[in-house]
Amino acid sequence: MSRPPELYQWGAQIAQHFPGLSQPVVMGLALWSLGMIVVRSCSLTAIADWWSCRLGQPFDTVRERLRDTYREAAAKAGAHRAQLDLGPCWAPWLNWVLEGWSGTQLALALDATSLGQRFVLLVVGVVYRGCAVPIAWKVLSAGIQHPWKPEWLTLLKALRGRVPPTWMVIVLADRGLYAKWLFEGIGRLGWHPLLRVNAGGTFRPVGWYHRRPFTYWVPTMGRRWQGRGTAFSASKTRLECTLLAYWGEGHQGPWLILTDLPPEAAEACWYGLRAWIEQGFKKIKRGGWQWQYTRMTDPARAERLWLAIAIATWWLLAVGGEAEAALPTTTFPAMPGSPRQQSRRWRWVGIFRHGWSLIVAALFDHQPLPLGHGCPEPWPAVPIAPSNPPLPVPAGET
């Protein structure tokens, strides 16, 4: 059977955005990513079974072709086989995600996820409309201690210069990843860290003599404070920065976030975007591609397979997000009992699911595949409540 037109179209898209990849690798990525969307799984067996039926080829032939996508060169048949090298792929992959991006704001999230006792993944992701797409990652063996510092810095440096310098780029990370070297490394890229810290540290505002615990600035729920100064006291951890402190209603404790942005140019609520990368992990696992059932044990092979997973994920998010952005706000009804404004858009169907529906519908109708591009939502903002006056300056501080 001749190659299906949808495979031609999608393979051409991958080749266009990864010009340095060989044709066999490009088609392998196309088979994987398009196959995942059809079978809603990244299972090698399920995808091979589908393509063997669609292509009219033996199951074992298709299965070996799929495996060659992530195999190392020595494990492939033939004298001129080469393995997929992810290093040169990071920059083109980010360029693809940002192609046609509306606006000049970009939020990245750093996080680690695990697969049982087998793998630990360090992921840099672009957060987008309640979800996230991986743009650079490292897969490590879970049973071996690894220094994360060089891995994180390598991933970030691989993306240097790939975002226009006029863009506003924030990089978000939770308390478990905070480190002074990470804060400074993000700043050297021309980006702005928003790193959450534990409540055990201290902060001294500019012009103050004494330090105060982080929690001093938001003593009760509903309080919000931000200012420039020095965080921590030890010479190895001391950091000139801005503290964004916010204790939202219904939360057990405050957000304490360090950034290099001026206080008047940053919002503590931006940190809420970080949670979207966890939704991205959910889509890669039980909410989408079912990666938690993989039988892979080689971290290097899993790392290469993740390029196909990332491509399939962004394809659904881009198509679904573009369709959602095109809907008039007035078509979104108010949610019953909600305290939020009626003009707020409510997502009844996630963009991941809606993107899948649009692509599958095009396949059923024998239409060209929709491609989509990034249409991010505006970053959140929280106005300062009139009932939240500034904290008094203790005597002797100025």
PyMOL commands that set and color helices and strands:
alter all, ss='L'
color gray80, all
select helices_A, chain A and resi 5-17+23-39+44-55+59-67+73-75+87-98+148-157+175-177+180-188+214-217+263-265+268-284+291-293+299-325+329-331+351-364
alter helices_A, ss='H'
color red, helices_A
select strands_A, chain A and resi 105-115+119-128+131-141+168-173+192-196+202-205+212-213+224-231+239-246+255-259
alter strands_A, ss='S'
color yellow, strands_A
deselect
rebuild
show_as cartoon
